[in-house]
Amino acid sequence: MALYKNEWWSDKRSKDDVIKMLQNTTFVFGIVKDDKLIAFCRVLSDLVYKALIFDVIVDKNYRGEGVSKILLNEVFNHPKLRNVAGFELYCLEEMKDYYEKLGFKKLDLILMKR
């Protein structure tokens, strides 16, 4: 929960809602160091065509050390995900260059929300 409380886009999430969210997520990935969760992401997938990566969070004390690259490589190489046709994620414009280095491409699509 601590990682969620430190991000502007997730700091209002309640513990009960996060538990429910995680119970209904296809895969949850994390990196633990010294008994502390330092990185996290979750994946929703049909296991064939798409895997949507959500909530990529790295503890601010470990940013810039390649932790998210390690985390995402675990996602890409997971036995049930490695053959999925495509991975997608949402990110801020300031993160675009970083994710492009990991093989993601910016799409000319419109994000619709209801």
C-alpha positions as CSV (number, residue, x, y, z in Angstrom):
1,M,0.0,0.0,0.0
2,A,2.9,2.3,0.7
3,L,3.9,2.5,-3.0
4,Y,0.3,3.5,-3.9
5,K,0.2,6.2,-1.3
6,N,3.3,7.9,-2.8
7,E,1.9,8.4,-6.4
8,W,-0.4,11.2,-7.4
9,W,-2.6,9.0,-9.5
10,S,-3.1,6.3,-6.8
11,D,-2.9,8.1,-3.4
12,K,-6.7,8.2,-3.0
13,R,-7.2,4.4,-3.4
14,S,-8.5,2.7,-0.3
15,K,-7.0,-0.4,1.1
16,D,-10.2,-2.4,0.5
17,D,-10.4,-1.2,-3.2
18,V,-6.7,-2.1,-3.8
19,I,-7.3,-5.6,-2.3
20,K,-10.3,-6.1,-4.6
21,M,-8.4,-4.7,-7.6
22,L,-5.5,-7.1,-7.0
23,Q,-7.8,-10.1,-6.5
24,N,-9.2,-9.4,-10.0
25,T,-5.9,-8.8,-11.8
26,T,-4.5,-11.5,-14.0
27,F,-0.9,-11.1,-12.7
28,V,0.8,-9.1,-10.0
29,F,4.6,-8.5,-10.1
30,G,6.8,-7.1,-7.4
31,I,10.4,-6.7,-6.4
32,V,11.3,-7.0,-2.7
33,K,14.5,-5.8,-1.2
34,D,15.3,-6.2,2.5
35,D,11.7,-7.3,3.2
36,K,10.3,-4.1,1.5
37,L,8.3,-3.9,-1.7
38,I,10.4,-1.5,-3.9
39,A,8.7,-2.0,-7.2
40,F,5.3,-3.2,-8.4
41,C,3.1,-3.6,-11.5
42,R,0.1,-5.5,-12.5
43,V,-1.1,-7.0,-15.8
44,L,-4.5,-7.7,-17.2
45,S,-4.4,-10.1,-20.2
46,D,-6.3,-12.5,-22.4
47,L,-3.0,-14.5,-22.6
48,V,-3.2,-14.5,-26.4
49,Y,-3.5,-11.1,-28.0
50,K,-3.0,-8.4,-25.4
51,A,-1.5,-7.8,-22.0
52,L,-2.2,-4.4,-20.5
53,I,0.4,-3.3,-17.9
54,F,-0.9,-1.0,-15.1
55,D,0.5,0.7,-12.1
56,V,4.2,0.5,-12.7
57,I,5.6,2.0,-9.5
58,V,9.2,2.1,-8.2
59,D,10.0,3.4,-4.8
60,K,11.5,6.9,-5.2
61,N,14.6,5.8,-3.4
62,Y,15.3,3.2,-6.1
63,R,14.5,5.1,-9.3
64,G,17.2,5.4,-11.9
65,E,18.7,2.1,-10.9
66,G,17.1,-0.1,-13.6
67,V,14.5,-1.6,-11.2
68,S,11.6,-1.0,-13.5
69,K,13.5,-2.6,-16.4
70,I,14.1,-5.7,-14.3
71,L,10.4,-5.7,-13.3
72,L,9.1,-5.4,-16.8
73,N,11.5,-8.0,-18.1
74,E,9.9,-10.4,-15.5
75,V,6.5,-9.5,-17.1
76,F,7.7,-10.0,-20.7
77,N,9.4,-13.3,-19.8
78,H,6.6,-14.8,-17.6
79,P,5.8,-18.3,-19.0
80,K,2.1,-17.4,-19.5
81,L,2.8,-14.0,-21.0
82,R,5.9,-14.5,-23.2
83,N,3.9,-15.4,-26.2
84,V,1.2,-12.7,-26.0
85,A,1.1,-10.8,-29.2
86,G,1.3,-7.3,-27.7
87,F,1.9,-5.4,-24.4
88,E,0.4,-2.0,-23.8
89,L,0.6,0.5,-21.1
90,Y,-0.5,4.1,-20.2
91,C,2.2,6.6,-19.3
92,L,2.7,10.3,-19.0
93,E,4.4,12.1,-21.9
94,E,7.6,12.5,-19.8
95,M,7.9,8.7,-19.6
96,K,7.5,8.1,-23.4
97,D,11.3,8.0,-24.2
98,Y,11.9,5.6,-21.3
99,Y,9.3,3.1,-22.5
100,E,10.4,3.5,-26.1
101,K,13.8,2.2,-25.0
102,L,12.0,-0.9,-23.7
103,G,10.4,-1.5,-27.1
104,F,7.1,0.3,-26.7
105,K,5.9,2.6,-29.5
106,K,3.6,5.6,-29.2
107,L,0.3,5.0,-31.0
108,D,-1.8,7.6,-32.7
109,L,-5.0,6.5,-30.9
110,I,-7.5,8.4,-28.9
111,L,-8.0,7.3,-25.3
112,M,-11.7,7.1,-24.5
113,K,-12.9,7.0,-20.9
114,R,-16.4,6.7,-19.5
